[in-house]
Amino acid sequence: MQHDIILQTDPRTAGEPRELRKRIAKELKIHPEEINDYRIWKRSVDARGSKVKINLSIKIATGDDYRLPTLFSPKEFHSLDSTAPSMIIVGAGPAGLFAALKCIDSGIRPILLERGKDVDSRRKDIADISRKKEINPASNYCYGEGGAGAFSDGKLYTRSKKRGDNEEVLQLLVQFGASPDILVDAHPHIGSDRLPRIIKAIREEIISCGGKVLFSTKAEKIIFEKGCAVGVIDSDGNEYRGAVMLANGHSARDFIKRIYSQGVKMEAKGIAIGVRLEHPQQLIDSIQYHNPSGRGKYLPAAEYSFVTQSGGRGVYSFCMCPGGVIVPAGSGEGELVVNGMSASARAGDKSNSGMVVEIHPEDFPEYAEKGELALLTFQENLEKDFFEKSGGSINAPAQRMVDFIEGRKSVSLPKTSYAPGIHSDDFSSLLPPFISERLKDGFRQFGKKRKGFLTNDAILVGLESRTSSPVRLPRDRDTYEHVEIENLYPVGEGAGYAGGIVSAAIDGMNAVKAYKKKLENI
Ligand SMILES: Cc1cc2nc3c(=O)[nH]c(=O)nc-3n(C[C@H](O)[C@H](O)[C@H](O)COP(=O)(O)OP(=O)(O)OC[C@H]3O[C@@H](n4cnc5c(N)ncnc54)[C@H](O)[C@@H]3O)c2cc1C
């Protein structure tokens, strides 16, 4: 017989299989040995009360039943036939890679053009950024196979309510090497140490089925015929013909400007800007788990999430990385950008998160003459300004949290996880007051919500500026085609339709589904 139960246990019971078996047996009023098999189906940590609980949804087999349903079902990809129509995909980030898989599944040949290098070569270039304190504009945290998702934190939550779509992405990630735990955990996480292997396996599948993945191939412009997108020209003048998908991410400002000058309609979109905030992980564990001695053996490194309003704009935490590190995430020379990531074990002694203030195009009237590119220009200028004010270096400005609120530079700074190094500065003068004053207000409010959070043991490191795209390429809701250009499919974060790995992947796949529908109706 199969049983489905929901249990709430203490962390130790959930973490010790023998204890859990006893607890399940008690719940079912049977002897532990009568359990043939059990499978945790969903798992979440509930730290709201004074005692932390683990919520488990479990399937159990007893009596004549020995087999339980499997969480994971692999998909078969077949080789494309020689008549398959082509789709030229600009960018091999999550949107482009998952779109390419969906192409194969739909009988369409994906030709992926990626300006950066393959994920293995990227690893070395990324290590070099911290060592040499220089960004390689051809290969960095944003450019290269896997896009910004490859050396990201690998959190897989999305606000998308379409469970089926999320599930498809998670299932594919497991198929290409992620732990099946991501199908179980309420807050699934892969980690920057495991993502590259998965990305490489996806590429190998795409190629083995007849798709193409071209590295160091920078799309330069779109080829138009009679107002319709029919292909792409790369920076060496090579032409690629087919329907065009733009999955270029939000860092490729040069490409965004280039296609804007070709007449591709876009709209200015709000973004959020601020800093990375780094605390000792032990402190976050003790605050979130209400235990001065920390998280103990059975709980994961604690997370937090804050959101509030200040002066009519949202102030919120973003992309929290427990046990993680702050990384230099710029994509070009002369810009200072930070972000965060963590390895699968989340075992580092620091936690960091983006702490950002929402801004709208109308908040910066001085950029109004830039039209649709107003916030893109503002973002670019601020990143350059941070770089220049740091002595022309990616050694980042930092300030203790209370010092920031009280408006003084820090006399000393604690050790940080940001490898290129930090120096003391005052974010009140580095950031526009519109942002710095709201951040201060937000920090005060968060400090009231969680005792101990507002502390001089935490530091701000800046600039956190790549939270989302400063432009949106308008497209039809059903066909996913650009509203003015037939056969042009803007997708993912760069086009303004995604805010993370899973949502970008879903968006890329959905656009291919729409393109397939179009082909079927021709
Ligand atoms: C350090 C870090 C940590 C992050 N952590 C998380 C996380 O934990 N969870 C999460 O959901 N999200 C996270 N993100 C964000 C996430 O990575 C992005 O939302 C996601 O990668 C967007 O996917 P995308 O495919 O739309 O664009 P991207 O991943 O940006 O990919 C775009 C690709 O296009 C290529 N490209 C650009 N222009 C051209 C051109 N002209 N020709 C050819 N190729 C081009 C780029 O090189 C890049 O590879 C993180 C990002 C960073 C940088």
The ligand as an SDF file (V2000), in Angstrom:
LIG
                    3D

 53 58  0  0  0  0  0  0  0  0999 V2000
   27.2000   36.0960   -9.7660 C   0  0  0  0  0  0  0  0  0  0  0  0
   25.7650   35.8900  -10.1670 C   0  0  0  0  0  0  0  0  0  0  0  0
   24.9270   35.1340   -9.3260 C   0  0  0  0  0  0  0  0  0  0  0  0
   23.6120   34.8980   -9.6950 C   0  0  0  0  0  0  0  0  0  0  0  0
   22.8520   34.0690   -8.9030 N   0  0  0  0  0  0  0  0  0  0  0  0
   21.6250   33.7020   -9.3300 C   0  0  0  0  0  0  0  0  0  0  0  0
   20.8770   32.7380   -8.6050 C   0  0  0  0  0  0  0  0  0  0  0  0
   21.3080   32.2100   -7.5930 O   0  0  0  0  0  0  0  0  0  0  0  0
   19.6530   32.4070   -9.0640 N   0  0  0  0  0  0  0  0  0  0  0  0
   19.1210   32.9580  -10.2000 C   0  0  0  0  0  0  0  0  0  0  0  0
   17.9950   32.6070  -10.5800 O   0  0  0  0  0  0  0  0  0  0  0  0
   19.8060   33.8770  -10.8960 N   0  0  0  0  0  0  0  0  0  0  0  0
   21.0440   34.2510  -10.4970 C   0  0  0  0  0  0  0  0  0  0  0  0
   21.7570   35.1600  -11.2230 N   0  0  0  0  0  0  0  0  0  0  0  0
   21.1060   35.7770  -12.3700 C   0  0  0  0  0  0  0  0  0  0  0  0
   21.0340   34.8050  -13.5490 C   0  0  0  0  0  0  0  0  0  0  0  0
   22.3090   34.3130  -13.8080 O   0  0  0  0  0  0  0  0  0  0  0  0
   20.4320   35.5080  -14.7510 C   0  0  0  0  0  0  0  0  0  0  0  0
   19.1330   35.9560  -14.4030 O   0  0  0  0  0  0  0  0  0  0  0  0
   20.3140   34.5550  -15.9300 C   0  0  0  0  0  0  0  0  0  0  0  0
   21.5700   34.0150  -16.2560 O   0  0  0  0  0  0  0  0  0  0  0  0
   19.7360   35.2870  -17.1480 C   0  0  0  0  0  0  0  0  0  0  0  0
   19.7050   34.4030  -18.2100 O   0  0  0  0  0  0  0  0  0  0  0  0
   19.7280   34.8750  -19.7300 P   0  0  0  0  0  0  0  0  0  0  0  0
   19.9440   33.6450  -20.5230 O   0  0  0  0  0  0  0  0  0  0  0  0
   18.5320   35.6990  -20.0030 O   0  0  0  0  0  0  0  0  0  0  0  0
   20.9860   35.8440  -19.8680 O   0  0  0  0  0  0  0  0  0  0  0  0
   22.5230   35.6120  -19.5400 P   0  0  0  0  0  0  0  0  0  0  0  0
   22.7060   34.5370  -18.5530 O   0  0  0  0  0  0  0  0  0  0  0  0
   23.0720   36.9440  -19.2350 O   0  0  0  0  0  0  0  0  0  0  0  0
   23.1320   35.0780  -20.9080 O   0  0  0  0  0  0  0  0  0  0  0  0
   23.2930   35.8920  -22.0200 C   0  0  0  0  0  0  0  0  0  0  0  0
   24.4010   35.3260  -22.8860 C   0  0  0  0  0  0  0  0  0  0  0  0
   24.4120   36.0420  -24.1190 O   0  0  0  0  0  0  0  0  0  0  0  0
   25.7460   36.2500  -24.5220 C   0  0  0  0  0  0  0  0  0  0  0  0
   25.7750   37.3960  -25.4280 N   0  0  0  0  0  0  0  0  0  0  0  0
   25.4840   38.6890  -25.1390 C   0  0  0  0  0  0  0  0  0  0  0  0
   25.5980   39.4350  -26.2360 N   0  0  0  0  0  0  0  0  0  0  0  0
   25.9680   38.6160  -27.2390 C   0  0  0  0  0  0  0  0  0  0  0  0
   26.2790   38.8360  -28.6110 C   0  0  0  0  0  0  0  0  0  0  0  0
   26.1980   40.0330  -29.1510 N   0  0  0  0  0  0  0  0  0  0  0  0
   26.6470   37.7590  -29.3570 N   0  0  0  0  0  0  0  0  0  0  0  0
   26.7390   36.5080  -28.8240 C   0  0  0  0  0  0  0  0  0  0  0  0
   26.4730   36.2740  -27.5090 N   0  0  0  0  0  0  0  0  0  0  0  0
   26.0890   37.3140  -26.7410 C   0  0  0  0  0  0  0  0  0  0  0  0
   26.4820   36.4860  -23.2170 C   0  0  0  0  0  0  0  0  0  0  0  0
   27.8590   36.2270  -23.3720 O   0  0  0  0  0  0  0  0  0  0  0  0
   25.7900   35.4920  -22.2940 C   0  0  0  0  0  0  0  0  0  0  0  0
   26.4500   34.2570  -22.2880 O   0  0  0  0  0  0  0  0  0  0  0  0
   23.0880   35.4400  -10.8900 C   0  0  0  0  0  0  0  0  0  0  0  0
   23.9110   36.2120  -11.7220 C   0  0  0  0  0  0  0  0  0  0  0  0
   25.2350   36.4310  -11.3700 C   0  0  0  0  0  0  0  0  0  0  0  0
   26.1160   37.2530  -12.2740 C   0  0  0  0  0  0  0  0  0  0  0  0
  1  2  1  0
  2  3  1  0
  2 52  2  0
  3  4  2  0
  4  5  1  0
  4 50  1  0
  5  6  2  0
  6  7  1  0
  6 13  1  0
  7  8  2  0
  7  9  1  0
  9 10  1  0
 10 11  2  0
 10 12  1  0
 12 13  2  0
 13 14  1  0
 14 15  1  0
 14 50  1  0
 15 16  1  0
 16 17  1  0
 16 18  1  0
 18 19  1  0
 18 20  1  0
 20 21  1  0
 20 22  1  0
 22 23  1  0
 23 24  1  0
 24 25  2  0
 24 26  1  0
 24 27  1  0
 27 28  1  0
 28 29  2  0
 28 30  1  0
 28 31  1  0
 31 32  1  0
 32 33  1  0
 33 34  1  0
 33 48  1  0
 34 35  1  0
 35 36  1  0
 35 46  1  0
 36 37  1  0
 36 45  1  0
 37 38  2  0
 38 39  1  0
 39 40  1  0
 39 45  2  0
 40 41  1  0
 40 42  2  0
 42 43  1  0
 43 44  2  0
 44 45  1  0
 46 47  1  0
 46 48  1  0
 48 49  1  0
 50 51  2  0
 51 52  1  0
 52 53  1  0
M  END
$$$$
